Structure formats: structure tokens, C-alpha cells
Amino acid sequence: MTPADPVQFWDARYGDTDFAYGDQPNDFLREQAALLPPGDALCLAEGEGRNGVHLAELGHRVTVQDLSAVGLAKARRLAAERGVSIETCCGDLQEFRPRPESTDLVVAIWMHLPPPLRASVLAQAIAALRPGGHLILEAYSPRQLALGTGGPPSIELLVEPEQIRRELTGLELLVLVERQRQIHEGPYHHGTSAVVQAVGRKPAARTP
């Protein structure tokens, strides 16, 4: 079940002075980004900007997208405090259309969407990657409902590994795993969690 007014919900969540999910990057993103060269990066449903700011600190040219103007204002403040710059894009993923082959990295951390929209967004993300580019994703699986340590309370918004495998068709999957791990990201993600992690690489262009 999604909020009746998602903008109002997320603006309220990000309205506190503290960061709802902390100001440090997601652990899986941190691990995987350390393996990649700097380039252009696009972070989807990025909220208060912690992952995008981390990528900027690594030398990436970063654009962060989110529905909440309140969250993105905090993202810009966090970037300024860390001495880096990011671009922000406020809008609904239903209307978001990144340019084809415009980025080297797409990040989707906790991007929980209804399945048809998620599939559409991921297809556009793949199209937005340049040859050789990467997509990094982490999301809660349905096993998370029994744990209650974060994420949406609706099974419709949680993901199975096989769904992600299908939706990332067109990428070489370097990582696709479901696991339980400890997550400590602010007050809303805290404790043993059931997640799906994926990293895909777009095949390099073939030389004639």
C-alpha cells in the first residue's frame, strides 16, 4: 500500500532536522562504488542525498532525483557541508525520463515502487547507461515483513530476486543475491534486514 499523498508523506518524513536514514551512504553502495572509476552518476529516489553526496566525494558528477523537495533541500545542504556539489531533480519517477546513454552509473537504493512502475523505471535506467556503465540496487525482500526493521509495510512494494533478474534484462549481472544483514541507517532502518542486492553492467559497445 502506497501513501495516499506520497509528496506529503515524504516531505513530512524529511522535515526533521535529523536525517531520516542517516547522513552516511548505504553500506552496499559504499562497497560497490569503491570498485568503480568516477563518472556521471544518477541516484533515483535518493531522498536526503547521503548516497549521492558520497559518490560526489569519490569524484563522480552526481544528479539526485526524488519526489520530495524537502529531502532534496537537505541533500544540497549535506553536499555543501561536505564540500562537494550535486545536481538535484525534483519530480515523480512516473514522469522522469533520463536521456539515453547519458550516465555511467545508476543507483537505486530502497527505490520501492509498484511493480509495473519499477519495471519501467529500471528499463529507462538501463537505457540511460552508457556502454560499460553500472547499475547498483538494494531493496527489501518480502521476508522483511516478518522482521519489521524498515521498509514499506506492503508486500507489493517488496522485491524477489527473480523479479530483479527479469527487470535488469540487458545488463550483465555481476551480483544478484538475497541475504539477511544488519542495517543501521537512522531511526527508520535499524536491525536485521532481508534484502536483495544487485549490480549489473551494460555490455560495452562492439567494435566493427
Disulfide bonds with the S-S distance in Angstrom:
none
